[in-house]
């Protein structure tokens, strides 16, 4: 459509949801010259006294940083985050050991969810072609015409037409409900049997209670606790465990007994009274993994972020994947000259396999974080992978490095990881077999005098018996 002057009219993009991905999308579309309106059900969180919603700290990594960079926000957000260079593993006996995330200088950033959301909304408002609307709940929308109806808390309604509707309204998306009424739309949701609960570890004498440049993990095989640093010198601790375990603990004394058994070093850092208070503030919260496809309807509507692919938080990629959605959509817009009829199906084709892959990886990483990090074989394999990466940086790349420090497509990273695992395990098997055969050959060529071993063995046995009897 063109104006009477012959200039093309700007297309109208409506972003439903003013959370992280919605606010960033507003910046992306506005920067491209579209007329953008954002509609958010909640009040403006920048004015709210209490910010409702999830508060699990976020781990910002390469994919998210690249998205922020494209709208000129990377440096500002990075300056407000705290670098985490490694996982710091807390053993039951109190011993701490670090497992680096990558090569020297590679780190992820602990960032505050609410603050990041506020910064992105403020940035979106700097574009003259962007309008933010709060206290607007989506009532209905048409995939054929792009007509949308919003209701406000005062009972009034507002209608608006859009050339493109971008659903960024979270895991329980109102936009996606209309997708469910259409044929050939695939959808699945899985609630894991574990929930989460957040606790706060205050500063001690004005400083962090633990070393701040790590993601602290207390792995206990079937459950775990993690802690991420905040700019105010606190740590946000998140306890993940089965719901039935949460329900077993009904009194403050039982909370302390539980922590004394599994996280004894955390009790003096959190504080006995604060621990009891935090534990009973809210019940364990559920975690859901959602997959769907395709991400679009015709040339009028597309899903992004949690509305398209809610993931459990154990790979730290939920926000990063949502932010990368914005980059990928922009890349497809460039390739297809902003023709929504061609762009939307191509975006679905390209993005769905990657988001499904990271959803599966997030599930897998929970097992790694709560159990595998306790395994000596796991630690050994980490060292092997890192060594091979140093020796052959283009051939062997650890999975975590591909996911966290590159923009390798998620599903390609998984495929490459499976191939590398087969190759490395076979090399280790052949090496071990070669060592055994080589040792056997040497023993055959130079047999040991067994009689010389009998006396030391007998002495060792006598010492063990003496220790046992005493």
C-alpha positions as CSV (number, residue, x, y, z in Angstrom):
1,X,0.0,0.0,0.0
2,X,1.2,3.5,-0.8
3,X,0.4,7.0,0.3
4,X,-0.8,9.5,-2.3
5,X,2.7,10.9,-2.5
6,X,3.9,7.5,-3.8
7,X,5.9,6.6,-0.7
8,X,5.1,3.2,0.8
9,X,3.2,3.2,4.1
10,X,5.1,1.9,7.1
11,X,3.9,-1.5,8.1
12,X,2.3,-1.8,11.5
13,X,3.8,-4.4,13.9
14,X,2.1,-5.1,17.2
15,X,4.1,-6.9,19.8
16,X,1.9,-8.7,22.4
17,X,3.9,-8.9,25.7
18,X,6.2,-6.4,27.2
19,X,8.6,-8.9,28.8
20,X,12.3,-9.4,27.8
21,X,11.7,-10.7,24.3
22,X,8.8,-8.4,23.6
23,X,10.7,-5.3,24.6
24,X,13.8,-6.3,22.6
25,X,11.6,-7.1,19.6
26,X,10.1,-3.6,19.8
27,X,13.7,-2.2,19.5
28,X,14.5,-4.5,16.5
29,X,11.3,-3.7,14.6
30,X,11.5,0.0,15.4
31,X,15.1,0.2,14.2
32,X,14.0,-1.3,10.9
33,X,11.5,1.5,10.5
34,X,8.2,-0.3,11.3
35,X,5.5,1.4,13.3
36,X,5.5,-0.6,16.5
37,X,3.1,-0.9,19.4
38,X,3.7,-3.0,22.4
39,X,0.7,-4.3,24.5
40,X,1.4,-5.6,28.0
41,X,-1.1,-7.0,30.4
42,X,0.7,-5.8,33.5
43,X,1.3,-2.3,34.7
44,X,4.5,-0.6,33.7
45,X,7.1,-2.4,35.8
46,X,9.2,0.8,35.8
47,X,6.5,2.4,37.9
48,X,5.4,-0.7,39.9
49,X,6.3,-1.0,43.6
50,X,6.4,-4.8,43.3
51,X,7.4,-6.5,40.1
52,X,5.3,-9.6,39.7
53,X,6.5,-12.7,37.8
54,X,9.5,-15.0,37.9
55,X,12.7,-13.8,39.5
56,X,15.3,-16.5,38.8
57,X,18.5,-14.7,38.0
58,X,19.5,-14.8,34.3
59,X,22.7,-15.9,32.8
60,X,23.4,-13.7,29.8
61,X,25.8,-15.3,27.2
62,X,27.0,-14.8,23.6
63,X,23.6,-15.2,21.8
64,X,21.9,-12.7,24.0
65,X,24.8,-10.3,23.9
66,X,24.8,-10.4,20.1
67,X,21.1,-9.5,20.1
68,X,21.6,-6.6,22.5
69,X,24.6,-5.5,20.5
70,X,22.4,-5.1,17.4
71,X,20.3,-2.5,19.2
72,X,23.2,-0.8,20.9
73,X,22.5,-2.2,24.4
74,X,25.3,-4.7,24.9
75,X,27.8,-2.5,26.7
76,X,25.2,-1.0,29.1
77,X,23.8,-4.4,30.1
78,X,27.2,-6.0,30.4
79,X,28.3,-3.2,32.8
80,X,25.3,-4.1,35.0
81,X,26.1,-7.8,35.1
82,X,28.5,-9.9,37.2
83,X,30.9,-12.2,35.2
84,X,30.8,-15.9,36.2
85,X,33.9,-17.7,35.0
86,X,33.1,-21.2,36.2
87,X,30.8,-23.5,38.2
88,X,31.8,-23.6,41.8
89,X,30.9,-27.1,43.1
90,X,30.1,-27.3,46.9
91,X,30.6,-30.8,48.2
92,X,28.7,-32.2,51.2
93,X,31.9,-31.9,53.3
94,X,32.2,-28.2,52.5
95,X,35.0,-28.5,49.9
96,X,34.7,-26.2,46.9
97,X,36.1,-26.9,43.4
98,X,35.8,-24.8,40.3
99,X,34.9,-26.2,36.8
100,X,35.7,-23.4,34.2
101,X,33.0,-22.7,31.6
102,X,35.4,-22.3,28.8
103,X,38.8,-20.9,27.9
104,X,40.4,-18.2,29.9
105,X,38.5,-15.0,29.5
106,X,35.2,-16.7,28.7
107,X,32.4,-16.1,31.1
108,X,28.6,-15.8,31.4
109,X,26.9,-12.8,33.1
110,X,24.6,-12.9,36.1
111,X,21.9,-10.2,35.3
112,X,18.8,-9.0,37.1
113,X,15.7,-9.9,35.2
114,X,13.6,-6.9,36.3
115,X,16.3,-4.4,35.7
116,X,17.0,-5.8,32.2
117,X,13.3,-5.6,31.3
118,X,13.2,-2.0,32.5
119,X,16.2,-1.0,30.5
120,X,14.8,-2.6,27.3
121,X,11.4,-0.9,27.7
122,X,13.2,2.4,28.2
123,X,15.3,1.8,25.1
124,X,12.2,0.9,23.0
125,X,10.6,4.2,24.0
126,X,13.6,6.2,22.6
127,X,12.3,5.3,19.1
128,X,9.7,7.8,17.9
129,X,7.9,5.1,15.9
130,X,7.3,3.0,19.1
131,X,4.4,3.2,21.5
132,X,4.1,1.2,24.8
133,X,0.7,0.3,26.1
134,X,0.3,-1.2,29.6
135,X,-2.7,-2.6,31.4
136,X,-4.0,-4.0,28.1
137,X,-5.1,-7.6,28.1
138,X,-5.7,-9.3,24.7
139,X,-9.2,-10.5,24.3
140,X,-9.3,-11.6,20.7
141,X,-7.5,-11.3,17.4
142,X,-7.9,-12.3,13.8
143,X,-5.3,-14.2,11.8
144,X,-7.0,-13.1,8.6
145,X,-7.4,-9.3,9.1
146,X,-4.9,-8.6,11.9
147,X,-7.6,-6.9,14.0
148,X,-7.0,-7.1,17.7
149,X,-9.2,-6.3,20.7
150,X,-7.7,-5.4,24.1
151,X,-9.5,-4.9,27.4
152,X,-8.3,-2.6,30.2
153,X,-8.9,-2.9,34.0
154,X,-11.3,0.0,33.9
155,X,-13.6,-2.0,31.6
156,X,-12.8,-0.1,28.4
157,X,-11.8,-1.8,25.2
158,X,-9.4,-0.8,22.4
159,X,-9.2,-2.2,18.9
160,X,-6.2,-2.0,16.6
161,X,-5.1,-3.4,13.2
162,X,-1.7,-4.8,12.6
163,X,0.2,-6.0,9.5
164,X,2.1,-8.3,11.8
165,X,1.3,-9.7,15.2
166,X,4.3,-10.9,17.2
167,X,3.3,-13.1,20.2
168,X,5.9,-12.6,23.0
169,X,3.4,-13.2,25.8
170,X,5.1,-16.0,27.6
171,X,4.7,-19.7,28.2
172,X,1.0,-19.4,28.7
173,X,0.5,-17.3,25.6
174,X,-2.9,-15.9,24.8
175,X,-1.8,-15.6,21.1
176,X,-0.8,-19.2,21.0
177,X,-4.3,-20.4,22.1
178,X,-5.6,-19.5,18.6
179,X,-2.9,-21.6,17.1
180,X,-4.2,-24.6,19.0
181,X,-7.6,-24.3,17.3
182,X,-5.9,-24.8,13.9
183,X,-5.1,-28.1,12.2
184,X,-1.6,-29.3,11.7
185,X,-0.3,-27.3,14.7
186,X,2.0,-29.4,16.9
187,X,2.1,-28.7,20.6
188,X,3.4,-30.4,23.7
189,X,4.0,-29.3,27.2
190,X,5.9,-31.2,29.9
191,X,5.9,-30.3,33.6
192,X,9.0,-31.7,35.2
193,X,8.4,-33.4,38.6
194,X,10.7,-30.9,40.3
195,X,9.9,-27.4,41.5
196,X,12.0,-24.4,42.5
197,X,12.2,-22.1,45.5
198,X,14.3,-18.9,45.9
199,X,16.3,-17.9,49.0
200,X,18.5,-14.9,49.6
201,X,22.1,-14.9,50.9
202,X,22.8,-11.5,52.3
203,X,26.2,-9.7,52.3
204,X,28.6,-10.2,55.2
205,X,30.3,-7.0,56.4
206,X,29.2,-5.3,53.2
207,X,30.8,-7.9,50.9
208,X,29.7,-11.1,49.1
209,X,29.3,-14.0,51.4
210,X,31.0,-16.3,48.8
211,X,33.3,-15.7,45.8
212,X,31.2,-13.7,43.4
213,X,32.6,-14.6,40.0
214,X,31.1,-18.1,39.9
215,X,27.8,-19.9,39.5
216,X,27.7,-21.8,42.8
217,X,26.2,-25.3,42.7
218,X,25.4,-27.7,45.5
219,X,24.8,-31.0,43.5
220,X,23.0,-33.7,45.5
221,X,22.2,-36.2,42.7
222,X,18.4,-36.1,42.8
223,X,18.2,-32.3,43.6
224,X,20.4,-29.3,43.9
225,X,20.8,-25.7,44.9
226,X,22.5,-22.9,42.9
227,X,23.4,-19.3,43.7
228,X,24.0,-16.4,41.4
229,X,25.6,-13.0,42.5
230,X,23.7,-9.7,42.4
231,X,25.0,-6.2,42.2
232,X,23.8,-5.4,45.7
233,X,26.3,-8.0,47.0
234,X,23.6,-10.6,47.7
235,X,23.3,-14.0,46.2
236,X,20.0,-15.4,44.9
237,X,19.9,-19.0,45.8
238,X,17.5,-21.3,44.0
239,X,16.6,-24.7,45.5
240,X,15.5,-27.3,42.9
241,X,14.0,-30.6,44.1
242,X,10.9,-32.9,43.6
243,X,7.6,-31.4,44.8
244,X,7.1,-34.3,47.3
245,X,10.3,-33.3,49.0
246,X,9.2,-29.7,49.4
247,X,5.9,-31.0,50.9
248,X,7.6,-33.2,53.5
249,X,9.1,-30.1,55.2
250,X,6.4,-28.4,57.2
251,X,8.1,-26.6,60.1
252,X,11.1,-24.3,60.5
253,X,13.0,-26.9,62.5
254,X,12.6,-29.4,59.6
255,X,14.0,-26.8,57.2
256,X,17.1,-26.4,59.3
257,X,17.5,-30.2,59.7
258,X,17.2,-30.6,55.9
259,X,19.8,-27.9,55.2
260,X,22.1,-29.3,57.9
261,X,21.9,-32.7,56.2
262,X,22.5,-31.5,52.6
263,X,23.7,-27.9,52.5
264,X,25.4,-27.3,55.9
265,X,27.8,-24.7,54.6
266,X,24.9,-22.5,53.4
267,X,23.1,-22.2,56.7
268,X,25.4,-19.6,58.4
269,X,25.6,-17.7,55.1
270,X,21.8,-17.4,54.6
271,X,21.0,-17.2,58.3
272,X,18.8,-19.5,60.3
273,X,15.8,-17.1,60.7
274,X,16.0,-15.8,57.1
275,X,16.2,-19.4,55.8
276,X,13.0,-20.4,57.7
277,X,11.2,-17.2,56.5
278,X,12.3,-17.5,52.8
279,X,11.4,-21.2,52.7
280,X,7.8,-20.7,53.7
281,X,7.2,-17.4,51.8
282,X,6.0,-19.3,48.6
283,X,5.5,-22.9,47.8
284,X,7.7,-24.7,45.3
285,X,7.1,-23.2,41.8
286,X,6.5,-25.4,38.7
287,X,8.7,-25.5,35.7
288,X,7.4,-26.3,32.2
289,X,9.0,-27.2,28.9
290,X,6.9,-26.3,25.8
291,X,7.5,-27.2,22.2
292,X,5.3,-26.3,19.2
293,X,5.4,-25.9,15.4
294,X,5.0,-24.0,13.2
295,X,5.6,-20.6,14.8
296,X,3.4,-18.7,12.4
297,X,-0.1,-18.4,10.9
298,X,-0.2,-17.1,7.3
299,X,1.5,-13.8,6.9
300,X,-0.1,-12.1,10.0
301,X,1.3,-13.7,13.2
302,X,4.5,-15.2,14.6
303,X,5.5,-16.6,18.0
304,X,8.8,-15.8,19.7
305,X,10.4,-16.4,23.1
306,X,8.6,-18.5,25.7
307,X,5.4,-18.3,23.7
308,X,7.1,-20.5,21.1
309,X,9.6,-22.5,23.2
310,X,9.5,-22.3,27.0
311,X,12.4,-24.2,28.4
312,X,13.5,-25.3,31.9
313,X,16.3,-23.0,33.2
314,X,19.1,-25.5,33.5
315,X,21.2,-24.5,30.5
316,X,20.8,-20.7,31.1
317,X,19.5,-20.4,27.5
318,X,15.9,-19.4,27.8
319,X,16.4,-15.7,27.5
320,X,19.4,-16.1,25.2
321,X,17.3,-18.3,22.8
322,X,14.5,-15.8,22.9
323,X,16.8,-12.9,22.1
324,X,18.4,-14.9,19.3
325,X,14.8,-15.3,17.9
326,X,15.0,-11.6,17.2
327,X,18.3,-11.9,15.4
328,X,17.1,-14.8,13.3
329,X,13.9,-13.1,12.3
330,X,15.8,-10.1,11.3
331,X,18.2,-12.2,9.2
332,X,15.2,-13.8,7.4
333,X,13.6,-10.3,6.9
334,X,16.8,-9.2,5.1
335,X,17.0,-12.4,3.0
336,X,13.4,-12.1,1.8
337,X,13.0,-8.3,1.5
338,X,10.6,-8.0,4.4
339,X,7.9,-9.9,2.6
340,X,5.9,-11.3,5.6
341,X,4.2,-14.0,3.4
342,X,7.6,-15.5,2.6
343,X,9.4,-14.5,5.9
344,X,7.1,-16.2,8.4
345,X,7.2,-19.8,7.0
346,X,10.9,-19.5,6.4
347,X,11.4,-18.4,10.0
348,X,9.4,-21.4,11.3
349,X,11.4,-23.7,9.1
350,X,14.8,-22.4,10.3
351,X,14.1,-21.8,13.9
352,X,11.9,-24.7,15.1
353,X,14.6,-27.4,15.1
354,X,17.0,-25.2,17.1
355,X,14.5,-24.3,19.8
356,X,13.4,-27.9,20.1
357,X,17.1,-28.9,20.5
358,X,17.8,-26.4,23.3
359,X,14.6,-27.5,25.1
360,X,16.0,-31.0,25.2
361,X,19.5,-29.8,26.2
362,X,18.0,-27.9,29.1
363,X,16.3,-31.1,30.4
364,X,19.6,-33.0,30.0
365,X,21.7,-30.3,31.8
366,X,19.6,-30.6,35.0
367,X,20.9,-34.1,35.3
368,X,24.4,-32.9,34.6
369,X,24.3,-30.1,37.2
370,X,22.7,-32.1,40.0
371,X,24.5,-35.4,39.5
372,X,27.2,-35.6,36.8
373,X,29.4,-32.9,38.3
374,X,29.9,-35.2,41.2
375,X,31.5,-37.8,38.9
376,X,35.2,-38.2,38.5
377,X,34.7,-39.5,35.0
378,X,32.7,-36.4,34.2
379,X,35.5,-34.1,35.4
380,X,38.0,-36.2,33.5
381,X,36.0,-36.0,30.3
382,X,35.7,-32.2,30.8
383,X,39.5,-32.0,31.0
384,X,39.9,-34.2,27.9
385,X,37.4,-32.2,25.9
386,X,39.1,-28.9,26.9
387,X,42.6,-30.2,26.1
388,X,41.5,-31.5,22.7
389,X,39.8,-28.2,22.0
390,X,43.1,-26.4,22.7
391,X,45.0,-28.8,20.4
392,X,42.3,-28.9,17.7
393,X,40.1,-25.8,18.2
394,X,38.3,-26.2,14.9
395,X,37.7,-30.0,15.1
396,X,36.8,-30.6,18.8
397,X,34.5,-28.0,20.4
398,X,32.9,-28.8,23.8
399,X,29.1,-28.7,23.7
400,X,28.9,-26.0,26.4
401,X,31.2,-23.8,24.4
402,X,29.1,-24.2,21.2
403,X,25.9,-23.4,23.0
404,X,27.1,-20.6,25.3
405,X,30.0,-18.9,23.5
406,X,29.0,-19.2,19.8
407,X,26.0,-18.8,17.6
408,X,26.3,-22.4,16.2
409,X,22.7,-23.4,15.6
410,X,21.5,-25.4,18.6
411,X,20.5,-28.5,16.6
412,X,23.9,-28.5,14.8
413,X,25.7,-28.2,18.1
414,X,23.8,-31.3,19.4
415,X,24.6,-33.3,16.2
416,X,28.3,-32.3,16.4
417,X,28.4,-33.1,20.1
418,X,27.1,-36.7,19.5
419,X,29.7,-37.2,16.8
420,X,32.5,-35.9,19.0
421,X,31.4,-38.1,21.9
422,X,31.7,-41.2,19.7
423,X,35.1,-40.2,18.4
424,X,36.6,-39.3,21.8
425,X,35.2,-42.3,23.6
426,X,36.6,-44.6,20.9
427,X,40.0,-42.9,21.1
428,X,39.9,-43.3,24.9
429,X,38.9,-47.0,24.5
430,X,41.6,-47.7,22.0
431,X,44.2,-45.9,24.2
432,X,43.2,-47.9,27.3
433,X,43.2,-51.1,25.3
434,X,46.7,-50.2,23.9
435,X,48.0,-49.5,27.3
436,X,46.7,-52.9,28.6
437,X,48.1,-54.8,25.7
438,X,51.4,-52.9,25.9
439,X,51.7,-53.6,29.6
440,X,50.9,-57.3,29.1
441,X,53.5,-57.6,26.4
442,X,56.2,-56.0,28.7
443,X,55.2,-58.4,31.6
444,X,55.5,-61.3,29.2
445,X,58.9,-60.2,28.0
446,X,60.1,-59.2,31.5
447,X,58.1,-61.3,34.0
448,X,58.0,-60.1,37.6
449,X,59.4,-62.2,40.4
450,X,56.1,-62.9,42.3
451,X,58.0,-64.0,45.4
452,X,59.3,-60.5,45.8
453,X,55.8,-59.2,46.0
454,X,54.5,-61.7,48.6
455,X,56.4,-60.3,51.6
456,X,55.4,-56.7,51.0
457,X,51.8,-57.8,50.5
458,X,51.9,-59.9,53.7
459,X,53.3,-56.9,55.6
460,X,50.5,-54.7,54.3
461,X,47.9,-57.3,55.3
462,X,49.4,-57.4,58.9
463,X,49.2,-53.6,59.1
464,X,45.5,-53.6,57.9
465,X,44.6,-56.3,60.5
466,X,46.4,-54.3,63.2
467,X,44.4,-51.2,62.3
468,X,41.2,-53.1,62.2
469,X,41.6,-54.7,65.7
470,X,42.6,-51.5,67.3
